[in-house]
Amino acid sequence: MTTATLSPVAQLSRDEILRYSRHLIMPEVGMDGQLKLKQAKVLTIGAGGLGAPLGLYLAAAGVGKLGIVDFDVVDYTNLQRQVIHGTSDVGRAKLASAKDRIYEINPNVEVDTYETRLTSDNALQIFKGYDIIVDGTDNFPTRYLVNDACVLLGKPNVYGSIFRFEGQASVFYAQEGPCYRCLYPEPPPPGLVPSCAEGGVLGVLPGIIGCVQALETVKLILGKGEPLIGRLLVFDALAMSFRELKLRKNPDCPICGAHPTITRLIDYEQFCGIRGEEQAPQAAGIPEITARDVKKMMDERKPFVLIDVREPHEYQICRIPGSKLIPLSEFPKRMNELNSADEIVVHCKMGGRSAQAVGLLQKAGFRKIHNLKGGILAWSDQVDPSTPKY
């Protein structure tokens, strides 16, 4: 499948011929293929773990126009895997950092940046100027949004996802095969699948999956090889193994099936059971307490039990003084250890897992319980800056 057509005036400069010489001597690429790359327009969603290798390699390959959607800033925790950014970029907008690095690699590339959250209101407008969309996101609402926008516009969606030691890649292109909804008709329940910030990711992994996405993008532009349309590539880094799963188009798919019921972009946070990042556990019936208020309780020697529901390896990184470790996975069978507590405060890294634990305590009949808002990260910000962040 070729997604780029040559302009009759397309040409390469002398410097570009030298730069791309290792492409030009390959008959599968040659001058015509390099010109297709030069005229291609590719949009990447995210400038993080997957977006980093995507930006680097698509620019190096000579893709003429790169668009990047992101609204985040570079943080120290990004540097373990987001290799497009450096230590001196911490605190900068990821778009600015990525754009500078891309131009350093290849000044012939045109870079358009969109410093905004991708939404149902802006996705179609942003997508329509590009040939291929590459999904480097890490959350389900945006994945469904990217998929649906690509189906409605008839554009290929080069998909990738990562978690801990495992990654996936595919090309969802409804005109020639299944879409993301054919594989995942419904999102998982909120909180069931932890984010990379909660569960972690091996730093090398996004480089591998991001390079697979970049390779698939180049193949689509050149019209060479067999793209991952109708195939899901599953990578296990610990076993160093690739598995391939065949995917079939779902004739009843609500957006790409024979009788689609989704004809426009919807509210994807609602579809995924999320009301937005601004929703606090308090709104879901989970009582919260701030880190400063917990410190005040400590100073006043108020009787309460502080429970840490993180994993033991996280507890080794940092801990709040006086806390008791009961990992969330062990929580249901160990709640009886808290029967004599006057009051209970539960915390994790950011507040998500501890909110689940508080919910379990509520169902078990405990009453004076609180979720530490923002988790141990909030404790570091508001009470004790010497507590390491991770």
C-alpha positions as CSV (number, residue, x, y, z in Angstrom):
1,M,0.0,0.0,0.0
2,T,1.5,3.3,-1.1
3,T,0.3,6.4,0.8
4,A,2.4,9.0,-1.0
5,T,2.3,10.0,-4.7
6,L,5.2,11.8,-6.4
7,S,4.9,15.4,-7.4
8,P,6.2,16.0,-10.9
9,V,8.6,18.6,-9.5
10,A,9.9,16.5,-6.6
11,Q,13.6,16.3,-6.4
12,L,16.5,15.8,-3.9
13,S,19.3,18.3,-3.4
14,R,22.9,17.3,-3.6
15,D,23.1,17.3,0.2
16,E,20.0,15.1,0.5
17,I,21.4,12.7,-2.0
18,L,24.5,12.3,0.2
19,R,22.5,12.2,3.4
20,Y,20.2,9.4,2.1
21,S,22.8,7.6,0.0
22,R,22.4,4.3,1.9
23,H,18.7,4.4,1.0
24,L,19.3,5.4,-2.6
25,I,21.5,2.4,-3.4
26,M,18.8,0.0,-2.2
27,P,16.6,-0.9,-5.2
28,E,13.6,-1.2,-2.9
29,V,13.9,2.5,-2.0
30,G,16.0,4.3,-4.6
31,M,15.3,7.8,-5.8
32,D,11.6,7.3,-6.2
33,G,11.2,5.9,-2.7
34,Q,13.2,8.6,-1.1
35,L,11.1,11.2,-2.9
36,K,8.0,9.5,-1.5
37,L,9.5,9.8,2.0
38,K,10.2,13.5,1.4
39,Q,6.7,14.2,0.4
40,A,5.0,12.1,3.1
41,K,3.2,13.8,6.0
42,V,3.2,11.8,9.3
43,L,1.5,12.8,12.5
44,T,2.8,11.2,15.8
45,I,0.6,11.4,18.9
46,G,2.9,11.9,21.9
47,A,6.5,12.9,22.3
48,G,7.2,10.4,25.1
49,G,8.5,6.8,25.2
50,L,7.2,5.7,21.8
51,G,7.2,9.2,20.3
52,A,11.0,9.6,21.0
53,P,12.3,6.8,18.6
54,L,9.5,7.7,16.1
55,G,10.6,11.3,15.8
56,L,14.3,10.4,15.6
57,Y,14.0,7.7,13.0
58,L,11.3,9.2,10.8
59,A,13.3,12.4,10.7
60,A,16.5,10.5,9.9
61,A,14.7,8.5,7.2
62,G,13.7,11.8,5.5
63,V,10.0,12.0,6.1
64,G,9.3,15.5,4.8
65,K,6.7,16.7,7.3
66,L,6.3,15.5,10.8
67,G,3.5,16.6,13.1
68,I,3.7,16.0,16.8
69,V,0.8,16.3,19.4
70,D,1.8,16.7,23.0
71,F,1.2,19.0,25.9
72,D,3.6,17.7,28.6
73,V,6.9,18.9,29.9
74,V,10.1,17.0,30.2
75,D,10.6,15.4,33.7
76,Y,13.6,13.6,35.2
77,T,11.5,10.3,35.2
78,N,11.2,10.6,31.4
79,L,15.0,10.4,30.7
80,Q,15.2,6.6,31.4
81,R,13.4,5.9,28.1
82,Q,12.4,9.1,26.2
83,V,15.7,9.4,24.4
84,I,14.7,12.4,22.3
85,H,15.1,14.6,25.4
86,G,18.2,15.3,27.5
87,T,18.9,16.4,31.1
88,S,19.2,20.0,30.0
89,D,15.6,19.8,28.7
90,V,14.0,19.0,32.1
91,G,11.2,21.6,32.6
92,R,10.9,22.4,28.9
93,A,7.9,21.6,26.8
94,K,8.4,18.2,25.2
95,L,7.4,19.6,21.8
96,A,10.2,22.2,22.0
97,S,12.8,19.7,23.1
98,A,11.7,17.1,20.4
99,K,11.6,19.8,17.7
100,D,15.2,20.9,18.4
101,R,16.5,17.4,18.4
102,I,14.7,16.5,15.1
103,Y,16.2,19.6,13.4
104,E,19.6,18.6,14.7
105,I,19.2,15.2,13.1
106,N,17.7,16.5,9.8
107,P,17.2,20.2,9.1
108,N,15.4,19.2,5.9
109,V,12.3,18.0,7.8
110,E,9.4,20.3,8.4
111,V,8.0,19.9,12.0
112,D,4.6,21.1,13.0
113,T,3.7,21.0,16.7
114,Y,0.4,20.9,18.4
115,E,0.7,21.8,22.1
116,T,-2.7,20.6,23.1
117,R,-4.6,17.6,24.5
118,L,-6.0,15.6,21.7
119,T,-9.8,15.7,21.9
120,S,-13.0,14.9,20.0
121,D,-13.2,18.6,19.1
122,N,-9.8,18.9,17.5
123,A,-8.7,15.4,16.3
124,L,-10.3,15.5,12.8
125,Q,-9.0,18.9,12.1
126,I,-5.4,18.0,13.1
127,F,-5.4,14.6,11.4
128,K,-6.8,15.6,8.0
129,G,-3.5,17.2,6.8
130,Y,-1.5,14.0,7.3
131,D,-1.1,10.7,5.4
132,I,-0.4,8.4,8.3
133,I,-1.2,8.7,12.0
134,V,1.2,7.0,14.5
135,D,-0.3,6.4,18.0
136,G,2.3,6.7,20.8
137,T,-0.2,7.3,23.6
138,D,-0.5,5.5,26.9
139,N,-4.1,5.7,27.8
140,F,-7.3,4.1,26.5
141,P,-9.5,7.1,25.8
142,T,-6.9,8.6,23.4
143,R,-6.3,5.2,21.7
144,Y,-10.0,4.9,21.0
145,L,-10.1,8.5,19.9
146,V,-7.2,8.0,17.5
147,N,-8.7,4.8,16.1
148,D,-12.1,6.3,15.4
149,A,-10.7,9.5,13.9
150,C,-8.5,7.4,11.6
151,V,-11.5,5.2,10.5
152,L,-13.7,8.3,9.8
153,L,-10.9,9.9,7.7
154,G,-9.8,6.7,6.0
155,K,-6.2,6.9,7.4
156,P,-3.9,4.2,8.6
157,N,-3.2,4.1,12.4
158,V,0.2,2.7,13.3
159,Y,-0.3,1.4,16.8
160,G,2.1,0.6,19.6
161,S,1.8,0.0,23.4
162,I,4.2,-0.9,26.1
163,F,4.1,-2.1,29.7
164,R,6.9,-3.4,31.9
165,F,8.6,-6.0,29.7
166,E,6.0,-6.4,27.0
167,G,5.0,-4.5,23.9
168,Q,2.5,-4.7,21.0
169,A,2.4,-3.2,17.5
170,S,0.0,-3.3,14.6
171,V,-1.3,-1.3,11.8
172,F,-5.1,-0.6,12.0
173,Y,-6.4,0.4,8.6
174,A,-10.1,-0.1,8.2
175,Q,-10.0,0.1,4.4
176,E,-7.8,-3.0,4.2
177,G,-8.3,-4.8,7.6
178,P,-9.5,-4.5,11.2
179,C,-9.4,-1.4,13.4
180,Y,-8.5,-1.1,17.1
181,R,-12.1,-1.7,18.1
182,C,-12.2,-5.0,16.2
183,L,-9.4,-6.2,18.6
184,Y,-10.6,-4.4,21.7
185,P,-14.4,-3.8,21.5
186,E,-14.6,-2.5,25.1
187,P,-12.0,-0.8,27.3
188,P,-10.9,-2.5,30.5
189,P,-12.5,-1.3,33.7
190,P,-10.9,1.9,35.0
191,G,-7.9,1.2,37.2
192,L,-7.5,-2.4,36.1
193,V,-4.5,-1.8,33.9
194,P,-1.9,0.3,35.7
195,S,-0.1,3.0,33.8
196,C,3.6,3.0,33.2
197,A,3.9,5.6,36.1
198,E,2.3,3.0,38.4
199,G,3.6,-0.3,36.9
200,G,6.8,0.8,35.3
201,V,8.4,0.0,32.0
202,L,11.9,-1.2,31.0
203,G,13.6,1.8,29.4
204,V,14.7,-0.1,26.3
205,L,11.3,-1.4,25.5
206,P,9.7,1.8,24.0
207,G,12.8,2.0,21.7
208,I,12.1,-1.4,20.3
209,I,8.3,-0.9,19.8
210,G,8.7,2.7,18.6
211,C,11.3,1.5,16.0
212,V,8.8,-1.1,14.8
213,Q,6.2,1.6,14.4
214,A,8.7,3.8,12.5
215,L,9.5,0.8,10.3
216,E,5.9,0.1,9.6
217,T,5.4,3.8,8.7
218,V,8.2,3.8,6.3
219,K,6.9,0.6,4.6
220,L,3.5,2.2,4.2
221,I,5.0,5.3,2.6
222,L,7.2,3.2,0.2
223,G,4.5,0.7,-0.5
224,K,6.9,-2.1,0.1
225,G,6.8,-5.3,2.2
226,E,3.9,-6.7,4.2
227,P,2.6,-4.2,6.7
228,L,1.1,-5.3,10.1
229,I,-2.4,-4.9,8.8
230,G,-4.5,-7.7,10.3
231,R,-1.6,-8.8,12.5
232,L,-0.7,-8.0,16.1
233,L,3.0,-8.3,16.9
234,V,3.5,-9.2,20.6
235,F,7.0,-8.8,22.1
236,D,8.3,-10.3,25.3
237,A,11.6,-8.7,26.3
238,L,12.4,-11.2,29.1
239,A,12.0,-14.2,26.7
240,M,13.3,-12.1,23.8
241,S,10.5,-13.5,21.7
242,F,8.1,-12.1,19.1
243,R,4.7,-13.7,18.6
244,E,2.2,-12.9,15.9
245,L,-1.6,-13.0,16.3
246,K,-3.9,-12.9,13.3
247,L,-6.6,-10.3,13.5
248,R,-9.9,-10.4,11.7
249,K,-12.2,-7.5,10.9
250,N,-15.3,-7.6,13.0
251,P,-18.4,-7.3,10.7
252,D,-20.3,-6.0,13.7
253,C,-17.7,-3.4,14.7
254,P,-19.5,-0.2,15.7
255,I,-17.3,2.0,13.6
256,C,-15.8,0.0,10.7
257,G,-18.4,-2.8,10.4
258,A,-21.1,-3.3,7.9
259,H,-23.6,-1.2,9.8
260,P,-21.6,1.3,11.9
261,T,-23.3,3.0,14.8
262,I,-20.5,5.4,15.5
263,T,-20.5,8.0,12.8
264,R,-18.8,10.8,14.7
265,L,-16.3,11.2,17.5
266,I,-17.8,10.6,21.0
267,D,-16.9,11.3,24.6
268,Y,-14.0,8.9,25.1
269,E,-13.5,9.5,28.8
270,Q,-17.1,8.6,29.4
271,F,-16.8,5.6,27.1
272,C,-13.8,4.3,29.1
273,G,-15.5,5.0,32.4
274,I,-13.3,8.0,33.2
275,R,-14.6,11.5,34.0
276,G,-11.2,13.1,33.3
277,E,-8.0,13.5,35.2
278,E,-9.6,16.2,37.3
279,Q,-11.9,13.6,38.9
280,A,-10.8,13.0,42.5
281,P,-11.5,9.9,44.5
282,Q,-13.7,12.1,46.7
283,A,-16.1,12.4,43.9
284,A,-16.4,8.7,43.7
285,G,-17.3,8.4,47.4
286,I,-13.7,7.8,48.6
287,P,-12.8,10.1,51.6
288,E,-9.6,11.9,51.1
289,I,-7.0,13.6,53.3
290,T,-4.1,15.8,52.4
291,A,-0.4,15.1,53.2
292,R,-0.3,18.2,55.4
293,D,-3.3,17.0,57.4
294,V,-1.6,13.6,57.9
295,K,1.5,15.4,59.2
296,K,-0.7,17.4,61.6
297,M,-2.2,14.2,62.9
298,M,1.3,12.8,63.5
299,D,2.4,16.0,65.3
300,E,-0.6,16.0,67.5
301,R,0.0,12.3,68.2
302,K,-3.5,11.5,67.1
303,P,-4.1,7.7,67.1
304,F,-4.3,6.3,63.6
305,V,-2.7,3.7,61.4
306,L,-0.9,4.6,58.2
307,I,-1.1,1.8,55.6
308,D,1.1,1.7,52.5
309,V,-0.4,-0.5,49.7
310,R,2.5,-0.3,47.3
311,E,4.7,-3.2,46.4
312,P,7.7,-4.2,48.6
313,H,10.2,-3.0,46.0
314,E,8.5,0.5,46.0
315,Y,8.7,0.5,49.8
316,Q,12.4,0.1,49.5
317,I,12.7,3.2,47.4
318,C,11.0,5.5,49.9
319,R,8.5,5.4,52.7
320,I,6.5,7.6,55.1
321,P,7.8,7.2,58.7
322,G,5.5,4.9,60.8
323,S,3.7,3.4,57.8
324,K,2.8,-0.3,57.6
325,L,3.2,-2.1,54.3
326,I,0.2,-4.2,53.1
327,P,0.5,-4.5,49.3
328,L,-2.8,-4.1,47.5
329,S,-2.6,-7.7,46.2
330,E,-2.6,-8.9,49.8
331,F,-5.1,-6.4,51.1
332,P,-8.3,-8.5,51.0
333,K,-6.9,-11.3,53.2
334,R,-5.0,-8.9,55.6
335,M,-7.7,-6.4,56.4
336,N,-8.4,-8.2,59.7
337,E,-5.0,-6.8,60.9
338,L,-6.7,-3.3,61.0
339,N,-9.8,-4.3,63.2
340,S,-8.4,-2.5,66.3
341,A,-7.5,0.7,64.5
342,D,-9.1,3.9,65.7
343,E,-8.6,5.6,62.3
344,I,-6.9,4.5,59.1
345,V,-5.1,6.5,56.4
346,V,-4.1,4.6,53.2
347,H,-1.6,5.7,50.6
348,C,0.3,4.4,47.5
349,K,2.4,6.3,45.0
350,M,-0.2,8.7,43.5
351,G,-3.6,7.7,45.1
352,G,-5.1,5.3,42.7
353,R,-4.3,1.9,44.3
354,S,-5.0,3.3,47.8
355,A,-8.4,4.5,46.6
356,Q,-9.1,0.9,45.7
357,A,-8.0,-0.3,49.2
358,V,-10.2,2.3,50.9
359,G,-13.1,1.0,48.8
360,L,-12.4,-2.5,50.1
361,L,-12.3,-1.2,53.6
362,Q,-15.7,0.6,53.2
363,K,-17.3,-2.6,51.9
364,A,-15.9,-4.4,54.9
365,G,-17.6,-2.0,57.3
366,F,-14.6,0.3,58.3
367,R,-15.7,3.9,58.8
368,K,-12.9,6.2,59.9
369,I,-10.8,5.8,56.8
370,H,-9.0,8.2,54.4
371,N,-7.1,8.0,51.1
372,L,-4.0,10.1,51.1
373,K,-4.6,12.5,48.2
374,G,-1.7,12.3,45.7
375,G,0.0,9.5,47.6
376,I,3.7,9.6,48.7
377,L,4.5,12.0,45.8
378,A,2.2,14.5,47.5
379,W,4.0,13.8,50.8
380,S,7.3,14.7,49.1
381,D,5.9,17.9,47.6
382,Q,4.0,19.1,50.7
383,V,5.7,17.7,53.8
384,D,9.1,16.2,53.3
385,P,11.1,17.1,50.2
386,S,13.9,14.7,51.1
387,T,11.5,11.8,50.3
388,P,12.7,10.6,46.9
389,K,10.3,10.7,43.9
390,Y,10.1,7.9,41.4
